[in-house]
């Protein structure tokens, strides 16, 4: 318990908690956005993230280990996954909008199964790793705690993307239409908006962010089968705590989750996953629609 | 049910039971193994359908009660030396009790939130089983669950001379048949009718004075109990209990079985369990990409057979009867 009083240790935990939180936010924001507008919990979001990581790994092999090479890999992975998302929405998902929730969930679960095996088939089962881009490979000293540049980059990227989403949703005409679609799809269609292509656009955007976060995670986590399911469970907890469909709620949920994991280890060394699920259950019991969400009937 | 068809009615349930009882006569341990697996999962999936098809609740954490039953039964038998039958029943009681506690919170929520909370509770159960090394054996699982002493089977000619796995199949078949019969009684009872009313229109059920939440809670607990009984048998069959029994893919698996068979028919879940287990065995012998195949089966089911296999067969029979000019 002496660690509890050691400021360097606590600072280190804070850094790791914030990094986890911001990573989760990148992926969970797409999950939350899809639920907010399309009213579907997309379990395959984690699969898109995994595919992004694999494409990024594959691309760094081709483009080389330079910073530009890494940037290229990230861009190609994000765009590739966005195209894949568009195909899935156009060819399959759109036929599920009118079905019951259970069937929608089973549909996205079917995609999880198919994508996970497809990745094993294409990229094998051995873990792959991507080296950090040289420009972000170093670290600096922050009051005696080693702070990798890459972590700082992620911690800054999270709020930047949250702000970007906020501007998109609240300060642009597209955003107004997206918010309208979340409230009443039929009325929006009657007013002359092409709701069907709006849905495709939203899904492509969310897929883009899934691919982006997968590509960005590749230098700090190994790219392995199973990373899809691991992340989707975490992202799911985050959006349920924060409130499905709420962007700021997702940010709050990510922070709660990341910090619980980082500091929970001090209090219950063996029960950090347990703590996350308990928080999720308590939030569902007290405020089923999440801390910052709105009740959906 | 009535009229000209009555003479032709065959007690299919009994025929099926007797046919299943003949499986060990094939003399293959492999067939008996598969049959035991199917029977246990038929029971598990039927318990899920008490919620899904009968009451219209969609739980994502049904495996929790299966796992609790498995752990309770195994721990009672191995650590506490309790004989099989009481240990097995305690497993069921354990499942029902936890389902009662968790269900108390879950039935307060509607649709998607109900599903999410059942999943959260199941994950909590999983995390505890995964970490509580002293009792559950933690990540390593709880191995070497003893076989029940099946001395009473010795008195039956031929059966008494069989290997232990064939005997365990008979034990499983009898207990599962009793459990499934009990569930059928529940579904067809006045209590079961009210559950179906709640499924079709919960608001109207409330209007006529039904305590909807109480009914949902009772059936949730019952379903948990039967899942626990299935889990107890599975722990022995598997010769060990592992945290995976409670993990969410197990819940997804049983959900898929139930829907594959068809939720609007009592025997749908059993048919789904049989199809999925046999298909799994068959496909795994050809390719390691079983999840891929399962994903394709799911897509086929969602886009092609919305009523499940039994629903589709039922539809075909009805259509052929209309074609022949009989009654639908």
Interface residues (C-beta under 8 A of the other chain):
Chain A: X41 X92 X95 X96 X99 X101 X102 X103 X105 X106 X107 X109 X110 X111 X112 X113 X114 X116 X117 X118 X120 X121 X233 X240 X270 X271 X273 X274 X277 X278 X280 X281 X284 X285 X288 X289 X296 X297
Chain B: X58 X105 X108 X109 X110 X111 X112 X113 X115 X116 X117 X120 X121 X123 X124 X127 X128 X130 X131 X248 X252 X255 X256 X259 X289 X291 X292 X294 X295 X296 X298 X299 X301 X302 X303 X306
